[in-house]
Amino acid sequence: MKLYELQAIAKRLNDFTFISRARRTEDNTLEIMFDKSQSYFFNMTRGHSFIYKAPSQRPLQGYNAPFDTLLHSLLSGSKLIAVDIPNDDRMLRFSIAPKSSYKNKIIYLQLEFTGKNTNAILIDENEVIIEALRHIDADSSFRVVRPGMELLQIPRRVLSHDNTLNQQNNKEGVVPSQHPTDIDIFLKEKFAQIQHKKLQEMKKQKCSAVSKKIKKFEQLLYKLPNKEKLEEQAKDFKNLGNLILSNLYQIKPYDTELKTYDFEGNEVVIPLPKNIKVNRMSDHYFNLSKRAKAKAKNVHIEQENLSSKKAFYENIYYALEQGNTPYELELLVPKRAKSLRKKEKLREGELFWIEDYKVMVGRNSKENQKLLSRAKSNDIWMHTREIPGSHVIIRTDKQNLPDSVLEAAAKLCVDFSTDQPGNYLVDYTKRKFVKIQEGSSVEYDKYQTLSVLKEGVEIRE
């Protein structure tokens, strides 16, 4: 962050008198909402910190560290006294009167945009650290940042205010006429630039991961045996078994092959299985015949299974391409560490977490059946109306679900069921009101409906 930008931001933030909400929305990003409507975001990434203005955003995940708890309890609903730039250094200091304070207690939130030492620190009236986004120990820096320690000032050369500002501006190659005239517009434009770049990077990364899954299923489909070939193979194995059976008297225990004539009078050489008694050798080929016949009979089931899973991930890929926000992309393809949260996996279906609620999605009819059979009576079941697709189960543990969870799950339900843009209806009810008919076909009642708009190129243009 440049000093002149921080000065303009501090001036703008001093127009507000109230902090409605303070929380972490990403690993290194804090959202502070002022006067119930104006949200500013402070990205505290080391070496790449910045501030932007945007509509309030849903966190990518729940953050429950001590810093997050105190940030919410001390700042949300608090009175904003002032926003300063201590010593004209690259930092913002918020002076705050918490809503729960007694005797006019004051605390400070200090946001330090100082390269590798970038940090967000809560401080009390005595300059003692309450909590920080990042803790720094004595072996890393002389300036220890830990709860209960006094926060030392960042060392700097002593310069007059004018010299400090001029020197900083000269270093940054900035003249006063280049300063943003409307800091809100400046921060909104910065958000649009950052959002676009971030969105494209996330799309590229997540589309690549999904493409690998699609390719894997394509390869498995390609390797599937041909039904006609399997049937011919079953017939050949059966004939070999019959030939061995009719020539048992010729076979010695140490023989490795049988030279004889088939039923059309053609000479054939039949390899004999090892470590099998002579009178059981024909059974070996009869068993191979049965297996090939069973494979031929069921190969279409495996083909449908693999094809449905491939289509499932193709729908995800399409939804990723159409995603508008990092939250949408993260919901569709969570980070690996997040998807393996609580070391829990599904043998059938895909597992997602929405605001710490477990959401299970079936990728085909078989997995839909499994999810239905395992769902608890008070879990929420979802399905797109009038089109075949994925069943979605939300594990409720008998809690009332927030609307945001239902809406996000309904969007997943649509994204995983179709790649066609349009307005879709998603019905949902408790699992106990869903009656299985045949396979994954169901009847249900006492349901509610959500409308989900799936965007596409046609709609956006």
C-alpha positions as a Markdown table, in Angstrom:
| # | Residue | x | y | z |
|---|---|---|---|---|
| 1 | Met | 0.0 | 0.0 | 0.0 |
| 2 | Lys | 1.2 | 3.5 | -0.8 |
| 3 | Leu | 1.2 | 6.1 | 1.9 |
| 4 | Tyr | -0.9 | 8.6 | -0.1 |
| 5 | Glu | -3.5 | 5.9 | -0.7 |
| 6 | Leu | -3.6 | 5.1 | 3.1 |
| 7 | Gln | -4.0 | 8.8 | 3.8 |
| 8 | Ala | -7.0 | 9.2 | 1.5 |
| 9 | Ile | -8.5 | 6.0 | 2.9 |
| 10 | Ala | -8.1 | 7.1 | 6.5 |
| 11 | Lys | -9.8 | 10.4 | 5.6 |
| 12 | Arg | -12.7 | 8.6 | 4.0 |
| 13 | Leu | -13.1 | 6.2 | 6.9 |
| 14 | Asn | -13.3 | 9.0 | 9.4 |
| 15 | Asp | -16.7 | 9.9 | 7.8 |
| 16 | Phe | -18.1 | 6.9 | 9.5 |
| 17 | Thr | -19.1 | 6.6 | 13.2 |
| 18 | Phe | -20.2 | 3.0 | 13.6 |
| 19 | Ile | -18.7 | -0.4 | 12.8 |
| 20 | Ser | -21.6 | -2.8 | 12.0 |
| 21 | Arg | -19.5 | -6.0 | 11.4 |
| 22 | Ala | -15.9 | -7.2 | 11.4 |
| 23 | Arg | -14.8 | -10.6 | 10.2 |
| 24 | Arg | -12.4 | -12.6 | 8.2 |
| 25 | Thr | -13.7 | -13.6 | 4.7 |
| 26 | Glu | -10.5 | -15.2 | 3.4 |
| 27 | Asp | -7.3 | -16.5 | 5.0 |
| 28 | Asn | -5.7 | -13.0 | 4.9 |
| 29 | Thr | -8.6 | -10.7 | 4.2 |
| 30 | Leu | -10.7 | -8.8 | 6.8 |
| 31 | Glu | -14.1 | -7.2 | 6.0 |
| 32 | Ile | -15.2 | -4.2 | 8.1 |
| 33 | Met | -18.7 | -2.9 | 7.4 |
| 34 | Phe | -19.3 | 0.7 | 8.4 |
| 35 | Asp | -22.7 | 2.3 | 9.2 |
| 36 | Lys | -24.6 | -0.9 | 8.3 |
| 37 | Ser | -23.9 | -0.7 | 4.5 |
| 38 | Gln | -20.4 | 0.3 | 3.5 |
| 39 | Ser | -18.0 | -2.7 | 3.4 |
| 40 | Tyr | -14.2 | -2.2 | 3.0 |
| 41 | Phe | -11.8 | -5.2 | 2.7 |
| 42 | Phe | -8.3 | -5.3 | 4.0 |
| 43 | Asn | -6.1 | -7.9 | 2.4 |
| 44 | Met | -3.2 | -8.5 | 4.8 |
| 45 | Thr | -1.1 | -10.9 | 2.6 |
| 46 | Arg | 2.6 | -10.5 | 3.4 |
| 47 | Gly | 4.4 | -8.5 | 0.7 |
| 48 | His | 1.2 | -8.0 | -1.3 |
| 49 | Ser | -1.3 | -6.1 | 1.0 |
| 50 | Phe | -4.1 | -3.9 | -0.4 |
| 51 | Ile | -7.5 | -2.4 | 0.4 |
| 52 | Tyr | -10.6 | -2.5 | -1.8 |
| 53 | Lys | -14.3 | -1.7 | -1.6 |
| 54 | Ala | -17.0 | -4.1 | -2.6 |
| 55 | Pro | -20.4 | -5.4 | -1.5 |
| 56 | Ser | -20.4 | -7.6 | 1.6 |
| 57 | Gln | -19.1 | -11.1 | 0.8 |
| 58 | Arg | -19.8 | -14.4 | 2.4 |
| 59 | Pro | -16.7 | -16.0 | 3.9 |
| 60 | Leu | -15.1 | -18.9 | 1.9 |
| 61 | Gln | -15.1 | -20.8 | 5.2 |
| 62 | Gly | -15.8 | -20.4 | 8.9 |
| 63 | Tyr | -12.9 | -18.8 | 10.8 |
| 64 | Asn | -12.9 | -19.5 | 14.5 |
| 65 | Ala | -9.4 | -18.7 | 15.7 |
| 66 | Pro | -9.1 | -16.5 | 18.9 |
| 67 | Phe | -8.3 | -13.5 | 16.6 |
| 68 | Asp | -11.6 | -14.0 | 14.7 |
| 69 | Thr | -13.6 | -14.4 | 17.9 |
| 70 | Leu | -12.2 | -11.2 | 19.4 |
| 71 | Leu | -12.4 | -9.3 | 16.1 |
| 72 | His | -16.1 | -10.0 | 16.0 |
| 73 | Ser | -16.9 | -9.4 | 19.7 |
| 74 | Leu | -14.8 | -6.2 | 20.1 |
| 75 | Leu | -15.5 | -4.5 | 16.7 |
| 76 | Ser | -19.0 | -5.6 | 15.6 |
| 77 | Gly | -21.6 | -3.0 | 16.8 |
| 78 | Ser | -18.8 | -0.7 | 18.1 |
| 79 | Lys | -18.4 | 3.0 | 17.9 |
| 80 | Leu | -15.7 | 4.3 | 15.6 |
| 81 | Ile | -13.8 | 7.2 | 17.2 |
| 82 | Ala | -11.1 | 7.8 | 14.7 |
| 83 | Val | -8.9 | 6.3 | 12.0 |
| 84 | Asp | -5.3 | 7.5 | 12.0 |
| 85 | Ile | -1.9 | 6.9 | 10.4 |
| 86 | Pro | 0.6 | 6.7 | 13.3 |
| 87 | Asn | 3.9 | 8.5 | 12.5 |
| 88 | Asp | 2.9 | 8.7 | 8.9 |
| 89 | Asp | 3.9 | 5.1 | 8.5 |
| 90 | Arg | 2.2 | 2.5 | 6.3 |
| 91 | Met | -0.5 | 1.5 | 8.8 |
| 92 | Leu | -4.1 | 2.4 | 9.8 |
| 93 | Arg | -5.1 | 2.6 | 13.4 |
| 94 | Phe | -8.8 | 2.3 | 14.3 |
| 95 | Ser | -9.7 | 3.8 | 17.7 |
| 96 | Ile | -12.8 | 2.0 | 18.8 |
| 97 | Ala | -15.3 | 2.0 | 21.7 |
| 98 | Pro | -16.7 | -1.6 | 21.9 |
| 99 | Lys | -20.4 | -1.9 | 22.4 |
| 100 | Ser | -19.8 | -4.1 | 25.6 |
| 101 | Ser | -17.2 | -1.7 | 27.1 |
| 102 | Tyr | -17.6 | -0.1 | 30.5 |
| 103 | Lys | -16.2 | 3.3 | 31.6 |
| 104 | Asn | -15.5 | 4.5 | 28.1 |
| 105 | Lys | -13.0 | 1.7 | 27.4 |
| 106 | Ile | -11.0 | 2.2 | 24.2 |
| 107 | Ile | -9.3 | -0.5 | 22.1 |
| 108 | Tyr | -7.4 | -0.2 | 18.8 |
| 109 | Leu | -7.2 | -2.3 | 15.6 |
| 110 | Gln | -3.9 | -1.6 | 13.9 |
| 111 | Leu | -3.5 | -2.7 | 10.3 |
| 112 | Glu | 0.2 | -2.7 | 9.3 |
| 113 | Phe | 1.0 | -2.7 | 5.6 |
| 114 | Thr | 4.7 | -3.3 | 6.1 |
| 115 | Gly | 5.9 | -5.8 | 3.6 |
| 116 | Lys | 6.9 | -9.2 | 5.1 |
| 117 | Asn | 5.7 | -8.0 | 8.6 |
| 118 | Thr | 2.2 | -7.1 | 7.4 |
| 119 | Asn | -0.3 | -7.8 | 10.2 |
| 120 | Ala | -3.6 | -7.0 | 11.9 |
| 121 | Ile | -3.3 | -6.4 | 15.7 |
| 122 | Leu | -5.8 | -5.7 | 18.4 |
| 123 | Ile | -4.4 | -3.5 | 21.2 |
| 124 | Asp | -5.7 | -2.2 | 24.5 |
| 125 | Glu | -5.4 | 1.3 | 25.9 |
| 126 | Asn | -2.0 | 0.4 | 27.4 |
| 127 | Glu | -0.5 | -0.7 | 24.0 |
| 128 | Val | -0.7 | -4.3 | 25.2 |
| 129 | Ile | -1.6 | -6.8 | 22.5 |
| 130 | Ile | -5.0 | -8.5 | 22.9 |
| 131 | Glu | -4.6 | -10.7 | 19.8 |
| 132 | Ala | -3.2 | -10.7 | 16.3 |
| 133 | Leu | -3.7 | -12.2 | 12.9 |
| 134 | Arg | -0.1 | -13.5 | 13.0 |
| 135 | His | 2.0 | -14.1 | 16.1 |
| 136 | Ile | 5.7 | -13.2 | 15.8 |
| 137 | Asp | 8.2 | -14.7 | 18.3 |
| 138 | Ala | 11.5 | -13.3 | 19.5 |
| 139 | Asp | 13.5 | -15.7 | 17.4 |
| 140 | Ser | 11.9 | -14.2 | 14.3 |
| 141 | Ser | 12.0 | -10.5 | 15.2 |
| 142 | Phe | 12.9 | -8.1 | 18.0 |
| 143 | Arg | 9.3 | -6.9 | 17.8 |
| 144 | Val | 7.4 | -9.7 | 19.4 |
| 145 | Val | 3.7 | -9.9 | 18.5 |
| 146 | Arg | 1.9 | -12.1 | 21.0 |
| 147 | Pro | -1.1 | -11.6 | 23.4 |
| 148 | Gly | -0.1 | -10.0 | 26.6 |
| 149 | Met | 3.0 | -8.4 | 25.2 |
| 150 | Glu | 3.5 | -4.6 | 24.8 |
| 151 | Leu | 3.4 | -3.7 | 21.1 |
| 152 | Leu | 6.7 | -1.9 | 20.2 |
| 153 | Gln | 6.7 | 0.8 | 17.6 |
| 154 | Ile | 8.1 | 0.1 | 14.2 |
| 155 | Pro | 11.6 | 1.8 | 14.1 |
| 156 | Arg | 12.0 | 4.6 | 11.6 |
| 157 | Arg | 14.1 | 7.6 | 10.9 |
| 158 | Val | 12.9 | 10.8 | 12.6 |
| 159 | Leu | 11.8 | 13.2 | 9.9 |
| 160 | Ser | 9.5 | 16.2 | 9.8 |
| 161 | His | 6.0 | 15.5 | 8.6 |
| 162 | Asp | 6.5 | 17.4 | 5.3 |
| 163 | Asn | 9.8 | 15.7 | 4.6 |
| 164 | Thr | 8.4 | 12.3 | 5.4 |
| 165 | Leu | 5.4 | 12.8 | 3.1 |
| 166 | Asn | 7.5 | 14.3 | 0.3 |
| 167 | Gln | 10.2 | 11.6 | 0.6 |
| 168 | Gln | 7.5 | 8.9 | 0.4 |
| 169 | Asn | 5.8 | 10.4 | -2.6 |
| 170 | Asn | 9.1 | 10.9 | -4.4 |
| 171 | Lys | 10.0 | 7.2 | -3.7 |
| 172 | Glu | 6.7 | 6.2 | -5.1 |
| 173 | Gly | 7.0 | 8.5 | -8.1 |
| 174 | Val | 3.7 | 10.2 | -7.2 |
| 175 | Val | 2.8 | 13.9 | -7.4 |
| 176 | Pro | -0.2 | 15.3 | -5.5 |
| 177 | Ser | -2.2 | 15.8 | -8.8 |
| 178 | Gln | -2.1 | 12.0 | -9.2 |
| 179 | His | -3.8 | 11.3 | -5.9 |
| 180 | Pro | -7.3 | 9.7 | -6.2 |
| 181 | Thr | -10.0 | 12.3 | -6.1 |
| 182 | Asp | -12.7 | 9.8 | -5.1 |
| 183 | Ile | -11.2 | 7.1 | -3.0 |
| 184 | Asp | -14.3 | 4.9 | -3.1 |
| 185 | Ile | -14.3 | 4.8 | -6.9 |
| 186 | Phe | -10.5 | 4.1 | -6.8 |
| 187 | Leu | -11.0 | 1.2 | -4.3 |
| 188 | Lys | -14.0 | -0.2 | -6.3 |
| 189 | Glu | -11.9 | -0.2 | -9.5 |
| 190 | Lys | -9.0 | -1.9 | -7.7 |
| 191 | Phe | -11.5 | -4.6 | -6.5 |
| 192 | Ala | -12.7 | -5.1 | -10.1 |
| 193 | Gln | -9.1 | -5.6 | -11.3 |
| 194 | Ile | -8.1 | -7.9 | -8.5 |
| 195 | Gln | -11.4 | -9.9 | -8.7 |
| 196 | His | -11.0 | -10.4 | -12.4 |
| 197 | Lys | -7.4 | -11.6 | -12.1 |
| 198 | Lys | -8.1 | -13.8 | -9.1 |
| 199 | Leu | -11.2 | -15.3 | -10.8 |
| 200 | Gln | -9.2 | -16.2 | -13.9 |
| 201 | Glu | -6.4 | -17.8 | -11.9 |
| 202 | Met | -8.9 | -19.8 | -9.8 |
| 203 | Lys | -10.8 | -20.9 | -12.9 |
| 204 | Lys | -7.7 | -22.0 | -14.6 |
| 205 | Gln | -6.5 | -24.0 | -11.6 |
| 206 | Lys | -9.9 | -25.6 | -10.8 |
| 207 | Cys | -10.8 | -26.3 | -14.4 |
| 208 | Ser | -7.5 | -28.1 | -14.8 |
| 209 | Ala | -8.2 | -30.3 | -11.8 |
| 210 | Val | -11.7 | -31.2 | -13.1 |
| 211 | Ser | -10.3 | -31.8 | -16.6 |
| 212 | Lys | -8.1 | -34.5 | -15.2 |
| 213 | Lys | -11.1 | -36.2 | -13.6 |
| 214 | Ile | -13.0 | -36.1 | -16.9 |
| 215 | Lys | -9.9 | -37.5 | -18.8 |
| 216 | Lys | -9.7 | -40.3 | -16.2 |
| 217 | Phe | -13.2 | -41.4 | -16.9 |
| 218 | Glu | -12.7 | -41.1 | -20.6 |
| 219 | Gln | -9.8 | -43.5 | -20.4 |
| 220 | Leu | -11.7 | -45.9 | -18.2 |
| 221 | Leu | -14.6 | -45.8 | -20.8 |
| 222 | Tyr | -12.1 | -46.4 | -23.6 |
| 223 | Lys | -10.6 | -49.4 | -21.8 |
| 224 | Leu | -14.0 | -51.1 | -21.2 |
| 225 | Pro | -14.2 | -54.4 | -23.0 |
| 226 | Asn | -16.6 | -54.8 | -26.0 |
| 227 | Lys | -19.8 | -56.7 | -25.2 |
| 228 | Glu | -19.6 | -58.7 | -28.5 |
| 229 | Lys | -16.0 | -59.6 | -27.9 |
| 230 | Leu | -16.7 | -60.8 | -24.4 |
| 231 | Glu | -19.6 | -62.9 | -25.6 |
| 232 | Glu | -17.3 | -64.5 | -28.3 |
| 233 | Gln | -14.6 | -65.0 | -25.6 |
| 234 | Ala | -17.2 | -66.8 | -23.4 |
| 235 | Lys | -18.1 | -69.1 | -26.2 |
| 236 | Asp | -14.4 | -69.9 | -27.0 |
| 237 | Phe | -13.6 | -70.7 | -23.3 |
| 238 | Lys | -16.6 | -73.0 | -23.2 |
| 239 | Asn | -15.5 | -74.8 | -26.3 |
| 240 | Leu | -12.0 | -75.2 | -24.8 |
| 241 | Gly | -13.5 | -76.6 | -21.6 |
| 242 | Asn | -15.5 | -79.1 | -23.6 |
| 243 | Leu | -12.5 | -80.2 | -25.6 |
| 244 | Ile | -10.5 | -80.8 | -22.4 |
| 245 | Leu | -13.4 | -82.7 | -20.9 |
| 246 | Ser | -13.6 | -85.0 | -24.0 |
| 247 | Asn | -9.8 | -85.6 | -24.1 |
| 248 | Leu | -9.1 | -86.1 | -20.4 |
| 249 | Tyr | -7.7 | -89.6 | -21.1 |
| 250 | Gln | -4.9 | -88.0 | -23.1 |
| 251 | Ile | -3.7 | -85.6 | -20.5 |
| 252 | Lys | -0.8 | -86.4 | -18.1 |
| 253 | Pro | -0.4 | -84.6 | -14.8 |
| 254 | Tyr | 2.8 | -83.0 | -16.0 |
| 255 | Asp | 1.5 | -81.8 | -19.4 |
| 256 | Thr | 1.5 | -78.0 | -20.1 |
| 257 | Glu | -0.7 | -78.1 | -23.2 |
| 258 | Leu | -3.1 | -80.3 | -25.1 |
| 259 | Lys | -2.8 | -81.0 | -28.8 |
| 260 | Thr | -6.1 | -82.2 | -30.3 |
| 261 | Tyr | -8.8 | -81.4 | -32.8 |
| 262 | Asp | -11.8 | -79.1 | -32.3 |
| 263 | Phe | -15.3 | -80.2 | -33.2 |
| 264 | Glu | -14.9 | -79.0 | -36.8 |
| 265 | Gly | -11.8 | -81.1 | -37.2 |
| 266 | Asn | -9.2 | -78.3 | -37.0 |
| 267 | Glu | -6.0 | -78.9 | -35.0 |
| 268 | Val | -5.8 | -76.9 | -31.8 |
| 269 | Val | -3.3 | -76.4 | -29.0 |
| 270 | Ile | -4.8 | -75.7 | -25.6 |
| 271 | Pro | -2.7 | -74.3 | -22.8 |
| 272 | Leu | -3.3 | -76.3 | -19.6 |
| 273 | Pro | -3.6 | -74.4 | -16.3 |
| 274 | Lys | -0.8 | -75.1 | -13.7 |
| 275 | Asn | -1.3 | -76.6 | -10.3 |
| 276 | Ile | -4.8 | -77.9 | -11.1 |
| 277 | Lys | -5.7 | -81.6 | -11.1 |
| 278 | Val | -6.4 | -83.1 | -14.5 |
| 279 | Asn | -10.1 | -83.8 | -13.8 |
| 280 | Arg | -10.6 | -80.1 | -12.8 |
| 281 | Met | -8.9 | -78.5 | -15.8 |
| 282 | Ser | -12.1 | -78.2 | -17.8 |
| 283 | Asp | -13.7 | -76.3 | -14.9 |
| 284 | His | -11.0 | -73.7 | -15.2 |
| 285 | Tyr | -12.1 | -72.8 | -18.7 |
| 286 | Phe | -15.8 | -73.1 | -17.8 |
| 287 | Asn | -15.3 | -70.6 | -15.0 |
| 288 | Leu | -13.5 | -68.2 | -17.4 |
| 289 | Ser | -16.5 | -68.6 | -19.8 |
| 290 | Lys | -18.9 | -67.7 | -17.0 |
| 291 | Arg | -16.9 | -64.6 | -16.0 |
| 292 | Ala | -16.7 | -63.4 | -19.6 |
| 293 | Lys | -20.4 | -64.0 | -20.0 |
| 294 | Ala | -21.2 | -62.1 | -16.8 |
| 295 | Lys | -19.0 | -59.2 | -17.9 |
| 296 | Ala | -20.7 | -59.1 | -21.2 |
| 297 | Lys | -24.1 | -59.0 | -19.5 |
| 298 | Asn | -23.0 | -56.2 | -17.1 |
| 299 | Val | -20.6 | -54.1 | -19.1 |
| 300 | His | -23.4 | -51.7 | -20.0 |
| 301 | Ile | -23.9 | -51.0 | -16.3 |
| 302 | Glu | -20.3 | -50.1 | -15.8 |
| 303 | Gln | -20.5 | -48.0 | -19.0 |
| 304 | Glu | -23.5 | -46.1 | -17.7 |
| 305 | Asn | -21.8 | -45.6 | -14.3 |
| 306 | Leu | -18.6 | -44.2 | -15.8 |
| 307 | Ser | -20.5 | -42.1 | -18.3 |
| 308 | Ser | -22.7 | -40.5 | -15.6 |
| 309 | Lys | -19.7 | -39.7 | -13.5 |
| 310 | Lys | -18.0 | -38.2 | -16.6 |
| 311 | Ala | -21.1 | -36.1 | -17.3 |
| 312 | Phe | -21.2 | -35.0 | -13.6 |
| 313 | Tyr | -17.7 | -33.5 | -13.8 |
| 314 | Glu | -18.4 | -32.0 | -17.2 |
| 315 | Asn | -21.3 | -30.1 | -15.6 |
| 316 | Ile | -18.9 | -28.9 | -12.9 |
| 317 | Tyr | -16.5 | -27.8 | -15.6 |
| 318 | Tyr | -19.2 | -25.8 | -17.3 |
| 319 | Ala | -20.3 | -24.3 | -13.9 |
| 320 | Leu | -16.7 | -23.3 | -13.2 |
| 321 | Glu | -16.5 | -21.5 | -16.6 |
| 322 | Gln | -19.7 | -19.6 | -15.8 |
| 323 | Gly | -18.8 | -18.7 | -12.1 |
| 324 | Asn | -18.8 | -15.1 | -11.2 |
| 325 | Thr | -17.2 | -15.1 | -7.7 |
| 326 | Pro | -14.4 | -16.9 | -5.9 |
| 327 | Tyr | -17.0 | -18.2 | -3.5 |
| 328 | Glu | -18.9 | -20.0 | -6.3 |
| 329 | Leu | -15.7 | -21.6 | -7.6 |
| 330 | Glu | -14.6 | -22.7 | -4.1 |
| 331 | Leu | -18.0 | -24.2 | -3.5 |
| 332 | Leu | -17.8 | -26.3 | -6.7 |
| 333 | Val | -14.2 | -27.4 | -6.2 |
| 334 | Pro | -13.0 | -27.0 | -2.6 |
| 335 | Lys | -9.4 | -26.9 | -1.7 |
| 336 | Arg | -8.0 | -30.3 | -1.0 |
| 337 | Ala | -7.5 | -29.6 | 2.7 |
| 338 | Lys | -11.0 | -28.4 | 3.0 |
| 339 | Ser | -12.6 | -31.3 | 1.1 |
| 340 | Leu | -10.8 | -33.7 | 3.4 |
| 341 | Arg | -11.9 | -31.9 | 6.5 |
| 342 | Lys | -12.5 | -34.1 | 9.5 |
| 343 | Lys | -10.7 | -36.8 | 7.5 |
| 344 | Glu | -14.1 | -37.8 | 6.1 |
| 345 | Lys | -14.7 | -39.2 | 2.6 |
| 346 | Leu | -17.6 | -40.6 | 0.7 |
| 347 | Arg | -17.4 | -44.0 | -1.0 |
| 348 | Glu | -20.3 | -43.1 | -3.1 |
| 349 | Gly | -20.9 | -39.4 | -4.2 |
| 350 | Glu | -19.1 | -36.1 | -3.6 |
| 351 | Leu | -18.7 | -34.4 | -0.3 |
| 352 | Phe | -19.0 | -30.7 | 0.2 |
| 353 | Trp | -19.1 | -28.3 | 3.2 |
| 354 | Ile | -21.2 | -25.2 | 3.1 |
| 355 | Glu | -20.8 | -23.0 | 6.2 |
| 356 | Asp | -19.8 | -26.1 | 8.1 |
| 357 | Tyr | -22.8 | -28.1 | 7.0 |
| 358 | Lys | -22.1 | -31.4 | 5.4 |
| 359 | Val | -23.6 | -31.7 | 1.9 |
| 360 | Met | -23.5 | -34.9 | -0.1 |
| 361 | Val | -24.2 | -35.1 | -3.9 |
| 362 | Gly | -24.9 | -38.3 | -5.9 |
| 363 | Arg | -23.1 | -38.5 | -9.3 |
| 364 | Asn | -25.4 | -41.1 | -10.8 |
| 365 | Ser | -28.5 | -43.2 | -10.0 |
| 366 | Lys | -26.6 | -45.8 | -7.9 |
| 367 | Glu | -25.0 | -43.1 | -5.7 |
| 368 | Asn | -28.4 | -41.3 | -5.4 |
| 369 | Gln | -29.8 | -44.6 | -4.1 |
| 370 | Lys | -27.0 | -44.9 | -1.6 |
| 371 | Leu | -27.3 | -41.4 | -0.3 |
| 372 | Leu | -31.1 | -41.8 | 0.2 |
| 373 | Ser | -30.6 | -45.0 | 2.1 |
| 374 | Arg | -28.0 | -43.5 | 4.4 |
| 375 | Ala | -29.7 | -40.1 | 5.0 |
| 376 | Lys | -31.2 | -39.5 | 8.4 |
| 377 | Ser | -34.9 | -38.7 | 8.7 |
| 378 | Asn | -34.4 | -34.9 | 9.5 |
| 379 | Asp | -31.7 | -34.4 | 6.8 |
| 380 | Ile | -32.7 | -32.2 | 3.9 |
| 381 | Trp | -33.2 | -33.8 | 0.5 |
| 382 | Met | -33.0 | -31.8 | -2.7 |
| 383 | His | -33.6 | -32.4 | -6.4 |
| 384 | Thr | -34.3 | -30.4 | -9.5 |
| 385 | Arg | -37.9 | -30.5 | -10.6 |
| 386 | Glu | -38.9 | -32.3 | -13.8 |
| 387 | Ile | -35.3 | -33.0 | -14.9 |
| 388 | Pro | -33.2 | -36.1 | -14.0 |
| 389 | Gly | -30.0 | -35.3 | -12.0 |
| 390 | Ser | -28.1 | -35.4 | -8.8 |
| 391 | His | -29.8 | -35.9 | -5.4 |
| 392 | Val | -28.4 | -33.6 | -2.7 |
| 393 | Ile | -28.5 | -34.5 | 1.0 |
| 394 | Ile | -27.7 | -31.9 | 3.6 |
| 395 | Arg | -26.9 | -33.3 | 7.1 |
| 396 | Thr | -28.8 | -31.1 | 9.5 |
| 397 | Asp | -28.2 | -32.8 | 12.9 |
| 398 | Lys | -31.8 | -31.6 | 13.6 |
| 399 | Gln | -30.8 | -27.9 | 13.3 |
| 400 | Asn | -32.6 | -25.3 | 11.3 |
| 401 | Leu | -30.6 | -24.6 | 8.2 |
| 402 | Pro | -29.7 | -21.0 | 7.3 |
| 403 | Asp | -31.2 | -19.7 | 4.0 |
| 404 | Ser | -27.7 | -19.2 | 2.6 |
| 405 | Val | -26.9 | -22.9 | 3.0 |
| 406 | Leu | -30.2 | -23.9 | 1.3 |
| 407 | Glu | -29.5 | -21.5 | -1.6 |
| 408 | Ala | -25.9 | -22.6 | -2.1 |
| 409 | Ala | -26.9 | -26.3 | -2.0 |
| 410 | Ala | -29.7 | -25.7 | -4.5 |
| 411 | Lys | -27.2 | -24.1 | -6.9 |
| 412 | Leu | -25.0 | -27.1 | -6.5 |
| 413 | Cys | -28.0 | -29.3 | -7.3 |
| 414 | Val | -28.6 | -27.5 | -10.5 |
| 415 | Asp | -25.0 | -27.2 | -11.5 |
| 416 | Phe | -24.5 | -30.9 | -11.1 |
| 417 | Ser | -27.7 | -31.9 | -12.9 |
| 418 | Thr | -27.4 | -29.9 | -16.1 |
| 419 | Asp | -25.1 | -27.7 | -18.2 |
| 420 | Gln | -27.9 | -25.8 | -19.9 |
| 421 | Pro | -28.5 | -22.2 | -18.8 |
| 422 | Gly | -32.0 | -21.3 | -17.6 |
| 423 | Asn | -34.2 | -20.8 | -14.6 |
| 424 | Tyr | -34.7 | -24.1 | -12.6 |
| 425 | Leu | -36.9 | -25.1 | -9.7 |
| 426 | Val | -35.3 | -27.1 | -6.9 |
| 427 | Asp | -37.6 | -28.9 | -4.5 |
| 428 | Tyr | -36.5 | -29.7 | -1.0 |
| 429 | Thr | -37.9 | -31.5 | 2.0 |
| 430 | Lys | -36.9 | -33.6 | 5.0 |
| 431 | Arg | -35.7 | -37.1 | 4.1 |
| 432 | Lys | -38.6 | -38.7 | 6.1 |
| 433 | Phe | -41.1 | -37.2 | 3.6 |
| 434 | Val | -39.3 | -38.8 | 0.6 |
| 435 | Lys | -40.6 | -42.3 | -0.5 |
| 436 | Ile | -38.4 | -44.4 | -2.8 |
| 437 | Gln | -40.3 | -45.9 | -5.7 |
| 438 | Glu | -37.8 | -47.7 | -7.9 |
| 439 | Gly | -34.1 | -47.2 | -8.1 |
| 440 | Ser | -33.5 | -43.6 | -7.3 |
| 441 | Ser | -37.0 | -42.5 | -8.4 |
| 442 | Val | -39.0 | -41.0 | -5.5 |
| 443 | Glu | -42.2 | -39.4 | -4.4 |
| 444 | Tyr | -42.2 | -36.6 | -1.9 |
| 445 | Asp | -44.5 | -34.2 | -0.1 |
| 446 | Lys | -44.4 | -31.3 | 2.4 |
| 447 | Tyr | -41.8 | -29.7 | 0.2 |
| 448 | Gln | -40.6 | -26.2 | -0.5 |
| 449 | Thr | -39.2 | -24.8 | -3.7 |
| 450 | Leu | -36.2 | -22.6 | -4.6 |
| 451 | Ser | -35.7 | -20.9 | -7.9 |
| 452 | Val | -32.1 | -21.1 | -9.3 |
| 453 | Leu | -30.9 | -19.1 | -12.3 |
| 454 | Lys | -28.1 | -20.9 | -14.1 |
| 455 | Glu | -26.3 | -18.4 | -16.3 |
| 456 | Gly | -24.7 | -19.0 | -19.6 |
| 457 | Val | -23.3 | -17.1 | -22.5 |
| 458 | Glu | -26.8 | -16.5 | -24.0 |
| 459 | Ile | -28.1 | -14.9 | -20.8 |
| 460 | Arg | -25.1 | -12.8 | -20.1 |
| 461 | Glu | -25.0 | -11.3 | -23.6 |
